[in-house]
Amino acid sequence: MPAQKSFRIKQKLAKAKKQNRPLPQWIRLRTDNTIRYNAKRRHWRRTKLNF
């Protein structure tokens, strides 16, 4: 990843960073624990974003 990124790439990286977090606990309570974890969680080394 170059130090000088285009604004578009930077926006995509920021969105990916925001999405990559665990489920809030109150959602587990609200859904009666039917949703237990974030299935779209991504690890920086295992799964790449491909852009």
JOFENKA-V729857 format. One record per residue. N is the residue number from 1. PHI is phi in degrees with one decimal (none if undefined). Layout:
n = (N	N)
phi = (PHI	PHI)
This chain:
n = (1	2	3	4	5	6	7	8	9	10	11	12	13	14	15	16	17	18	19	20	21	22	23	24	25	26	27	28	29	30	31	32	33	34	35	36	37	38	39	40	41	42	43	44	45	46	47	48	49	50	51)
phi = (none	-70.7	-68.8	-96.0	-91.9	-74.0	-62.7	-63.0	-64.1	-62.6	-63.4	-64.2	-64.3	-65.7	-64.3	-64.2	-67.5	-68.3	-72.4	-86.9	-144.3	-71.3	-66.3	-65.5	-65.6	-67.9	-70.1	-62.1	-69.7	-66.0	-94.0	56.5	64.9	-76.7	-100.8	-101.4	-152.2	-82.2	-70.7	-95.9	-64.1	-129.1	-103.2	-60.7	-95.1	-77.2	-120.8	-93.9	-84.5	59.3	-146.8)
